[in-house]
């Protein structure tokens, strides 16, 4: 319960990461973060019903923080509340997916171009170091860790653009399609292709080649869009 440090596991038909309950964060916030991460990671699949009683029991909490979390997830568009039926994880259509990537194509190119102009030497080194970590993780076959590092790479690239508004917009767009990322990267050879594309972007940024950075980033988004669409079609 709130105020007590504990490790518990939520298992709604599949194993999820342990949840830490302690006195430093509100219980409703912990429950929200846990369910949100489960949705965007795909552990709670599109169309899956969220049962308050079951979730509360498995988390070891009352139904109140679960109910509050579900309402907050609805506000983010991750959950739909259907009258007389309950709460369900929302889906994303292929049309919506295409729309997101159309916007990302333009904005990711802009972010990379700005990064080539504004990135500090330290940020460039961090990007290069991150690529090495991704390479090692691919070799280890840890798909979920690759997804986490891929997120870090893009967030660092956005930060290197020096435009906080652009960073926020792109981060939100990526969250909308995050649930397909593990599926898309799990396709044979996709991780290696993405890593090669990332290296091309960083090389252009390091050389301060603005147009090349933009083009390499947009090529990566086109490639990623194709992989995402295939992952979406295979659900």
Secondary structure, 3 states (H helix, E strand, C coil): CCCCCEEEEEECCCEEEEEEECCCCCHHHHHHHHHHHHHHCCCCCCCCEECHHHHHHHHCCCHHHHHHHHHHHHHCCCEEEECCCEEEECCCCHHHHHHHHHHHHHHHHHHHHHHHHHCCHHHHHHHHHHHHHHHHHHHHCCHHHHHHHHHHHHHHHHHHCCCHHHHHHHHHHHHHHHHHHHHHHCCCCHHHHHHHHHHHHHHHHHCCCHHHHHHHHHHHHHHHHHHHHHHHHCC
